[in-house]
Amino acid sequence: KAYSYNRQGVMNASVEFDVNSLSPTYKLLMGVPGRSNAFDISKKLGLSLAIINKAKTMIGTDEKEINAMIESLETNSKRVEDQRVELDRLVKEAEQVHDDLERQYQQYQNYERTLMDEAKEKANQRIKAATKEADDIIKDLRQLRDKKGADVKEHELIDKKKHLDDQYEAKSIKQHVQKQKYDKIEAGDEVKVLSYGQKGEVLELVNDKEAVVQMGIIKMKLPIADLEKKKKEKVKPTKMVTRQNRQTIKTELDLRGYRYDEALVELDQYLDQAVLSNYEQVYIIHGKGTGALQKGVQQHLKKHKSVNSFRGGMPSEGGFGVTVAELK
């Protein structure tokens, strides 16, 4: 036992012995020298305690201390080994929990991705269907106008627009409606339609919740909560300008069928009249075709002194076949 402590490269080792069962456990204890179990075995076998105690008095002090030290080392070694086994078990459990969570998280991500893909697909289908519905309605409106001209009755336009009204969702209104800051809306008021971001004129109040609004060539029945009354600008006395009545020209100019140069001349004349009529927004109908007339119209609008900005038409306004100009 002492030899290993005094020599490098040498280590004590022993085989664990179970005193209770009086049999070896065959567990190798590295770093722990073997100790004598004679007294414990004798006691277990029933030898008189007097004889055992007498025998202990005959053992030297050093031997007793060594045995006590070895016993302490065995106890500590066993405790460390038990802790190691318990730690291994906890590590394995933690790894299992981690693997389970990782698998569940992956399943959740796959499920979420599937739901998002399905939602996008449904949304795209609804958008395509709504766009086609709007294009069909606009086509019907164009045909109705071309067929009857100025004799088109208001209720006919409203009936044609009913399908788009049915598509209108109150949820979209809630995202845009602001607290009314101005007077109560009445027939003849200029308003902004919040859900479309467009300007229009109130033609009539259907009831205390709905009104018929003219937006360009389209008349729609809309919730009053979706309308924002525009402030009336104060007219400065120093800028007295004689303006023509708003009814002298329409809010739209149809250039379909015109040659390129003729269309631009007609556009110039129309913009001058629109400014004199105090229009803020007009609709230039150039059709789709090859796109050449559309490009020419928009380039001309970009350079025109009376035009503040312009944009392509929304589906409810005629889509790519119409350009909407905001006047200064």
C-alpha positions in Angstrom: 0.0 0.0 0.0 2.8 2.4 0.9 4.8 1.4 -2.1 2.4 2.9 -4.6 2.4 6.3 -2.7 6.2 6.4 -2.9 6.6 5.4 -6.5 5.6 7.2 -9.7 3.7 5.2 -12.3 2.2 3.0 -9.6 -1.4 3.2 -8.4 -3.3 1.4 -5.6 -6.4 -0.5 -6.5 -8.8 -2.9 -4.8 -11.9 -4.9 -5.4 -14.9 -3.8 -3.4 -16.2 -6.2 -0.7 -19.8 -6.1 0.6 -19.6 -6.8 4.4 -23.3 -7.2 4.6 -23.5 -10.1 2.1 -20.0 -11.3 2.9 -19.2 -11.4 -0.8 -17.2 -9.3 -3.3 -19.0 -7.0 -5.6 -16.2 -7.4 -8.3 -16.1 -3.6 -8.7 -12.6 -2.3 -9.2 -11.8 0.8 -7.1 -8.9 2.6 -8.7 -6.8 4.7 -6.3 -8.2 3.0 -3.2 -6.0 0.4 -1.5 -7.7 -2.7 -0.1 -8.3 -2.8 3.6 -8.8 -5.6 6.1 -12.4 -6.6 6.7 -11.5 -9.3 9.3 -13.2 -7.7 12.2 -16.4 -6.8 10.2 -16.6 -10.4 8.9 -16.0 -11.9 12.3 -18.8 -9.7 13.8 -21.1 -10.7 11.0 -20.4 -14.4 11.6 -21.2 -14.0 15.3 -17.8 -14.0 17.0 -17.9 -12.6 20.5 -17.5 -8.9 20.7 -15.1 -9.3 23.6 -12.7 -11.3 21.5 -13.0 -8.8 18.6 -12.4 -5.8 20.8 -9.4 -7.5 22.4 -8.0 -8.2 19.0 -8.4 -4.5 18.0 -6.2 -3.5 21.0 -3.4 -5.6 19.7 -3.3 -3.7 16.3 -0.8 -0.8 16.1 -2.0 2.8 15.9 -0.6 3.2 12.4 -2.5 0.2 11.1 -5.7 1.6 12.6 -5.2 5.0 11.0 -4.5 3.4 7.6 -7.6 1.3 7.8 -9.7 4.3 8.8 -8.2 6.3 5.9 -9.0 3.4 3.4 -12.5 3.1 4.7 -13.0 6.9 4.2 -11.6 6.6 0.7 -13.9 3.8 -0.1 -16.9 5.7 1.1 -16.0 8.8 -0.8 -15.2 6.8 -3.9 -18.6 5.1 -3.7 -20.4 8.4 -3.3 -18.6 9.9 -6.3 -19.4 6.8 -8.4 -23.1 7.0 -7.4 -23.2 10.7 -8.3 -21.5 10.0 -11.7 -24.2 7.4 -12.4 -27.0 9.8 -11.4 -25.4 12.5 -13.5 -25.2 10.2 -16.6 -28.9 9.4 -16.1 -29.8 13.1 -15.9 -27.8 13.9 -19.0 -29.5 11.2 -21.0 -32.9 12.4 -19.8 -32.0 16.0 -20.8 -30.8 14.8 -24.2 -34.1 12.9 -24.7 -36.1 16.0 -23.7 -34.0 18.1 -26.1 -34.6 15.7 -29.0 -38.3 15.6 -28.3 -38.6 19.4 -28.2 -36.5 19.7 -31.4 -38.8 17.2 -33.1 -41.9 19.0 -31.9 -40.5 22.4 -33.0 -39.8 21.0 -36.5 -43.3 19.6 -36.7 -44.7 23.0 -35.6 -42.6 24.8 -38.3 -43.8 22.4 -41.0 -47.4 22.8 -39.9 -47.1 26.6 -39.8 -45.5 26.7 -43.2 -48.3 24.5 -44.6 -50.9 26.8 -43.1 -49.2 29.9 -44.6 -48.9 28.3 -48.0 -52.6 27.4 -47.9 -53.6 30.9 -46.8 -51.5 32.5 -49.5 -53.0 30.2 -52.1 -56.6 31.0 -51.0 -55.8 34.7 -50.9 -54.3 34.6 -54.4 -57.4 32.8 -55.7 -59.7 35.4 -54.1 -57.7 38.3 -55.5 -57.7 36.7 -59.0 -61.5 36.2 -58.7 -62.1 39.7 -57.4 -59.9 41.2 -60.1 -61.7 39.3 -62.8 -65.1 40.3 -61.3 -64.0 44.0 -61.3 -62.8 43.8 -64.9 -66.0 42.2 -66.0 -68.1 44.9 -64.2 -66.0 47.7 -65.7 -66.3 46.2 -69.1 -70.1 46.1 -68.7 -70.1 49.7 -67.5 -68.0 50.8 -70.6 -70.4 48.9 -72.9 -73.4 50.4 -71.2 -72.0 53.9 -71.4 -71.0 53.5 -75.1 -74.4 52.1 -75.9 -76.5 54.7 -74.1 -74.1 57.6 -73.8 -75.4 60.4 -71.5 -78.7 58.6 -71.1 -77.3 56.0 -68.7 -79.4 56.2 -65.5 -77.8 56.3 -62.1 -79.6 53.2 -60.8 -78.3 51.2 -63.8 -74.7 52.0 -62.8 -75.4 51.2 -59.1 -76.9 47.8 -60.1 -73.8 47.0 -62.2 -71.6 47.9 -59.3 -73.5 45.9 -56.7 -71.2 42.9 -57.0 -68.2 45.0 -56.0 -70.2 46.4 -53.2 -70.8 42.9 -52.0 -67.1 42.2 -52.0 -66.5 45.2 -49.7 -65.4 44.0 -46.2 -66.0 46.0 -43.1 -62.6 44.9 -41.9 -60.8 47.0 -44.5 -62.8 50.0 -43.3 -61.7 49.6 -39.7 -58.0 49.8 -40.8 -58.6 53.2 -42.4 -61.5 55.0 -40.6 -60.4 58.0 -38.6 -62.5 60.1 -36.2 -64.5 62.6 -38.2 -63.0 66.1 -37.7 -65.4 68.0 -40.0 -69.1 68.6 -40.4 -71.7 66.0 -41.1 -71.5 64.6 -44.6 -74.3 65.7 -47.0 -75.1 65.4 -50.7 -72.8 67.5 -52.8 -69.8 67.2 -50.4 -66.4 66.3 -51.7 -65.0 63.4 -49.8 -62.1 61.0 -49.6 -63.0 57.3 -49.8 -60.6 55.9 -47.1 -60.7 52.2 -48.2 -59.7 53.1 -51.8 -57.7 56.3 -51.1 -59.7 58.1 -53.8 -61.5 61.4 -54.0 -65.2 61.5 -54.8 -68.4 63.4 -54.6 -71.5 62.5 -52.5 -74.5 62.2 -54.8 -77.1 61.2 -52.2 -77.5 59.8 -48.8 -79.2 56.4 -48.9 -79.7 56.3 -45.1 -77.8 57.4 -42.0 -75.1 54.8 -42.7 -74.7 54.7 -46.5 -74.2 57.1 -49.3 -73.9 57.0 -53.1 -70.5 58.4 -54.1 -69.2 59.3 -57.6 -65.5 58.3 -58.1 -64.5 59.2 -61.6 -66.8 57.2 -63.9 -67.9 54.9 -61.1 -70.8 55.4 -58.7 -70.7 53.2 -55.6 -72.8 52.8 -52.5 -70.4 53.0 -49.6 -70.6 53.2 -45.8 -70.5 56.8 -44.5 -67.9 55.7 -41.9 -65.6 55.1 -44.9 -65.9 58.7 -46.1 -63.8 61.6 -44.9 -65.2 65.1 -45.7 -62.6 67.4 -47.3 -62.0 70.8 -45.8 -63.2 73.7 -48.0 -60.3 75.9 -49.0 -60.7 79.5 -48.3 -60.7 81.6 -51.5 -58.2 84.5 -51.3 -59.7 87.8 -52.6 -56.4 88.5 -54.4 -56.8 85.5 -56.7 -60.2 86.2 -58.3 -60.4 83.8 -61.2 -63.5 83.2 -63.3 -64.0 79.4 -63.4 -66.3 77.5 -65.6 -69.1 75.4 -64.0 -67.9 71.9 -63.0 -70.6 70.4 -65.2 -69.3 71.9 -68.5 -66.9 68.9 -69.0 -66.7 65.4 -67.7 -64.1 64.1 -65.2 -62.8 61.7 -67.9 -61.3 62.0 -71.3 -61.6 59.1 -73.7 -58.7 59.0 -76.2 -59.4 55.6 -77.6 -59.4 55.7 -81.4 -57.3 58.9 -81.6 -54.0 59.0 -83.4 -50.9 59.7 -81.2 -50.5 63.4 -82.1 -54.2 64.1 -82.1 -54.6 62.4 -78.6 -51.9 64.7 -77.1 -53.6 67.9 -78.6 -56.9 66.7 -77.2 -55.3 66.0 -73.8 -53.8 69.5 -73.6 -57.1 71.1 -74.3 -58.9 68.9 -71.8 -56.4 69.6 -69.0 -56.8 73.3 -69.5 -60.6 73.0 -69.3 -60.3 70.7 -66.2 -58.2 73.3 -64.4 -60.7 76.0 -65.2 -63.5 73.7 -63.9 -61.5 73.4 -60.6 -61.2 69.6 -60.9 -58.6 68.0 -58.6 -58.6 64.6 -60.2 -59.4 63.4 -63.8 -59.4 60.1 -65.6 -57.6 59.7 -69.0 -58.9 56.6 -70.9 -56.3 55.4 -73.4 -57.1 51.7 -73.4 -54.6 48.9 -73.2 -53.6 48.0 -76.8 -49.9 48.0 -77.4 -49.2 50.5 -74.6 -47.8 53.2 -76.9 -50.7 55.7 -76.2 -50.5 55.0 -72.5 -46.8 55.7 -72.5 -47.2 58.9 -74.5 -50.1 60.2 -72.3 -48.1 59.5 -69.1 -44.9 61.2 -70.5 -47.1 64.2 -71.4 -48.6 64.4 -68.0 -45.2 64.2 -66.4 -44.2 67.5 -68.2 -47.5 69.3 -67.9 -47.5 72.3 -65.6 -51.0 71.7 -64.3 -50.5 68.1 -63.3 -49.3 67.4 -59.8 -49.0 63.6 -60.1 -50.5 60.6 -61.9 -50.9 56.9 -61.5 -52.4 53.8 -63.2 -56.1 53.1 -62.6 -57.3 50.7 -60.0 -59.3 47.6 -61.1 -62.5 49.5 -60.2 -61.4 52.5 -62.3 -60.5 50.6 -65.5 -57.1 49.1 -64.6 -54.2 49.6 -67.0 -56.5 51.1 -69.6 -56.9 54.3 -67.5 -54.4 56.9 -66.0 -55.6 59.0 -63.1 -54.1 62.5 -63.0 -54.1 64.7 -59.8 -54.2 68.4 -60.8 -52.6 71.3 -59.0 
